[in-house]
Amino acid sequence: MKPDFDALRASFPTLLERTYFATHGFGPLLRQTLTDLDEYRRTLALRNRVVETWYGQIAEVRGLIARLVAADPDEIALGPNATACQAAIAAALTPNGTRDAIVTTNLDFPSSRYLWRAQERRGFRIVDVPSRDGIAMPLDDLIAAIDERVAVVAVPLVAYSNGAMLRAAPLVAAAHAAGAIVVFDASQAAGIVPIDAHALGVDVLVSGTNKWLSSSGMGLAFSYVRRELAERLAPAYPGWLGHADPLAFADAFEPAVGARRFEQGAPAIEPLYAAKAGLRFAVDVGVDAIRERSFQLSDHLIAGIDRLGLRLSTPRSHAERGGMICVDIPDPERVVARLAPLAIDVDTRHGIGLRMSCHPCNTIGDCDRLLAGLAVFN
């Protein structure tokens, strides 16, 4: 049975209060999240008796994430943000004379690009592959850049700038054929693009939880690390949570089995409670159904954008876009500011057009209100 997204809409106060098209930035708040945060508030009074309770929350969230990406819980490591999750992997890798290149693309999020570029100081070479048209993911050029000197291919599954989606399977196959590992930033994909980490064969996949996974705030991210890769990498900066038995508080570090070895010290607990409802929504409703509904809405929105004569700067094909739509419009900052008092939320980034995204619990009426607002600027 297909989800009743009209009924589910009532679970999101944000969508009832605003014409909200900014899930790519912050997912709409879930009512259940407020209940979960109240539960977190109650645990604060337990003080030193709270360790097992909080440790249970860590395990629960790790399990939800594993279900989301079709992985095993021991292949999931939690972290404070996607950049930190990538950094834990980067620090465990060492260049050598025959394999010292990292392939990236200019469509990646700046924070990820800063991180991978910084590996030049450790002896890696950075091969930056640009998008030829500034819109589509440069799949063919990325594959052409991969040879036996490449150690890592680090690219986004979905571009933060315009929602362009990578056709991932051919890239993974090409990288593995050359002996390279693949690190995907799925921050704009997790929760809107179905991910089966095992079937995809990706080595590392990272994501935050505040976008399509509707965490109420920041502070929680995760990495999936393929078990075989995790077992042969030694964490450069280990911590007690990455120990085989964290609650043993042992003198010497013994890495946990799988990805958890990359976790470090005491995590922020509030973000765990803030993320649970959004993770459950994605897992219980199903990302396939979420994506299908999002396409119904975004196709309607794109048809209206075409009628307005605005230039779409996101790929049109479902196979090449995530959940975001970007429009090349003059002075997008002014448009964002003028729509906000009308209770219409979209956004932009420096040098990028107007970004908007269809949450599955948006409606056709929401899309039409947004299009009416955009018509004023046409």
N, C-alpha and C positions, 0 to 999 in steps of 0.2 A: 504494500500500500504506500502510495506517495505521501510525503509529509504535507500537512495542511499549513502552508506558510502564512496564510492569512490569520489562522488561529495562533500560530507561534509568535506572530508579531506582538501580541500582548505581553510576551515575556521580556520585551526590550523597551523600557521606558523612553530611551533616547528616540526610538523610531515613532513613538506616539507623540512626542513633544516637538520634534524637528523633522524637516524634510532632509534626511541625513544621507549624504552620498560621500562620506569620508572614511569608510571602513578600512581603506588602504593605509590610513594614518593611525586611527584608533577605532577599533571595533565598537559598535554600540553597546552600552551597558546592559547586562542581563539583570533582571530583578533578583534571580537566585544568588547572584554575586553578592548582593547586599546582605542576604541571609548568611552566606559563607563568611563574610567579613565580620558579621556579628559573632559568629562562632569563634573566629580567631580572637576577637576582643575578649571573649570569655576565657579563652585559654591563657591569656596573659596573667591572670590571677594565680595560676598554678605554679608559677615560678620554677623552682628546680624539679618539680614533679612533672614538668611538661615535655621532657625530652622524648619519651616514647610516643606521646601523642603527635608531636611535630615530626618525628621520624616516620610515623605512619603516614602523615600527609605527603612527605617526600616520596615514599614508595607508591602512594596512590596516584600522584601526579605523574610520576615516571611511567606507571602502567598505562594511564590514559594516553600519554604521548606515544608509547609503543603501539597501542591500538591505532592511533591516528595514522602512523606511517607504516603500519603492517610489519612491525619489527618485534623483537623480544625485549623485555625490560632491561636485561643486562647489556643491551646495545645502545641504551639511552643514558646520556650524561646531562645533568642540569647545570646551568650557568646563569650569570646575571644579564647577559645580552649576547646577541649573535656574534659580535666582534670578539668577545672574550672566548666564546666557544671555538671560533676559528683560530684564535691565538694559541689555544692549548694544543691544537694539532700542529700549527706552524712551528711552535717551539720544539716539538718532538721530532721534527724533520731536520736533516742535515744535508747540505749540498755536497756533492763530490765531483771529481774531475770529469766524469762522464754523464752525470745527471744533475744539472744545476739550474734548470729553468722553471719558471712559474708562468703559466699562461693565464692572463686575465682579459677583461674587456671593459671598455669605457661605459658600458651600460650598467655596471655594478654600482652598488651603493657606495658613496664616498668613504664611509667608515671602513668597509671591506677593502677598498682600493688602498687606503692609507696603510692598513695592516700588511697587505701583501707586498706593496712597494717597499715597505720598511725592511723586508727580508733581504733586500740588496746589501744591507750592512752586514748580513751574516754570510754573504758569499753567493746568494742566488742571483740569477739574471731574470728580469721581468720582461715578458713578451706581452705587450698590451695590444689586443686586437680590437680595433674600432668597428662600430656599426657603420656600414657604408652609407646608409641613408639616414642614420640617426634615429631610426624607428625600430626596425626588425633586429632580432638577435643574429649576429654574424656567424651562423652555424658552420657554413662551408669554410669560412676564413679561419675559424677556430680550429677546425679539423686539420686544415692545411698547415697550421702553426705547430702541430704536435709531431714531434720526432723523438728519437731515442735519448735526446738530451733533456727532455721535459720530465720533471719530477712531479709537478702538481698542475692540474687544471682547476682554477678557482673562479667560478662564474655564478651568476644568479640563475635560478630557475625562471624567475619572472622579474623583469626590470622594474626598479622602484620609480623610474621616471615616467613611464608610459604604459606599463602593464604588458609589454611584449614578452612572450613566453618562449623559452628555448625548447626545441625538439631534442629532448635529453638523451634518449636511447642511442642515437648514432654517435653522439659525442662521447658517451661513456664507453661504447665499443671501441672507438678510435683511440681513446686514451689508454685503455687497458691493453690494446694490441701493441702499443708502444711502450708499455711498462710503467705508465704514469698513474697516479691516483687522482680521483675527481672529488672536489669539494664543492657542493652546491649550497648557496645561500637561498633558503626557501622562505624567507621572511614575508615575501609577497605571494607565496604559493600555499603555505600550510593552512588548511582550513577552507580553501577555495579550489585548489587543484588536487585531485586524488593522487596520493603518493603511496607506492608500494616499494619500500626501500630495497627489499630483497629482489623483487622482480626487476627493478631498475638496475641493480648491480652497483649503485653508487657507493663510494667508499665512505664519504662523510657528508652529512646533510645537517645544516643548522637553521634555526629559526627562532625568532622571538614569539611572544604570545599575545601581544597587544593589538595586532591588526585583525586578520580574519579569524583569529581565535578568541577575540573579544575579552581578553583580560582587562580588568578595570584600570590597570596602570602598567608601569614598566617594572623591570627588575627580575623577570624570569624568561630565560631562553633555554634551548636544548640543542644537543647534537646527537645525531645517530652516527655511530661509528661501526662500520662493518667489523664483525667479530674477529676475523683473521687479522685485519689491520691493527685493531686495538691491542691484540695479544702480542704483536711484535713491536709496538711503540712504547717507549718508556716516557711517562710524563716528566717534562722538564721542571715543573713547579707543582709537585704533589701536595696534597693536604689530607687531613684526617678523614674527610668524607669519601675520599678515593681509596681508602684502605680496605683490604679484604673484609675486615670486621671493624667498622668505624667505632662501635661502642666498646671495643676492647681497649681503646686508647693505648695501643702498643708503643714501645720505644722506637722500633724501626718500621719503616714503611714497607708494607707488603701490598702490591697493587691488587685491586679488585679484579675479578674476572670481567672482561669486556670493557665497555665504554666508561663505566662508572669510575675507573681509575683516573679519569681526567677531571673529576670533581675535586674541589679544593677544601677550603675551610667552611665554617658554619655558614649556611645559606641564609638569605633573607626569607623569612617565613611568611610574612604578609602576602607577598606576590603569589605564593602557592595557593592560598585561599582565594586570592583575586582571580586566579586563572582557571580554577576547577570547573566552574559552570560553563565557561566558553569551550573548554576542551570536551566536556560532556555533550554539549550541544552538537559540536562537529561530529563526534563519534556516534552519538545516538541517532541523529538525523541522517547522517551519511554525507560525505563530501561529494559523492556522485550526484546526489539529489540537490545539494546546495549549488553545485556548479551548473546543473541543468537549469535551475530556476534563475540563477544569476544571468545566464545567457539569454533567457527569455526577456528579462528586463533590459539588459544592455543592448540587445538587438533593437528593441523598441526605441531606446535612447539614441542609438546610432542613426536609425532611420530619421528621427527628428532632427538630429544634428545635420544630416545631409539636407533636409528640407530647408534648414536655416542658412545653408550655404557656408557652414563653418568647416574648417579643415581638420579632419581626424588625423591624429599623429600616433595612433595605436593600430597594429595590424588588425585587419577585419576578420581573418580566419579564426574560428574557434580553436584550432590546433596551435595557434601562435599568439594567443593572448590569455592572460589570467583573468582577474576580476576587475581590473581598472581600465578606464577609458581616459584618454588625454586629447584635448582639443587645442589646436594652435590658435590662440585668440589674442588680440592686442591688449596689453596691460592687464594680465590675468590677476595681479594683486588687487586692482581696482574692482574687478568683477567679484572676487571673493568678498571684499569688504562691502560691496553693495548688496550682495545676496544674503549675507549673514543677518541683517535686521529683518529680512523676510522669512527668517527661520529656515533658510536653505543653506546647508553646509557642504562646501566643496573646498579644495585647496590648490595650492601651487607651490612650486619650489623655484629657486633662483635659476633663471635661464630655461625654465620648462613651462609649458602651457598649463591650461586648466585641467586639474586631475579630478576625476569623479569615479565612484564605484558603486555597483548595485549589490547591496546586501540581499540575501534571499528573501528577507522579510520586508524589503521595500515593496511598493506596489506600482502598478502602471500609473495610478494617480500621482504618486510621488514623482515619477519620471516626467509626467506632463507638467507638473508645477515647476520642475527644474528647467524644462525646455521653455516654458513661458518666461521664466526669469532670464534665460539666456537670450531670448528673442529681443529683449530690450537693448542689448549690446550689439546686435547685428546691424 
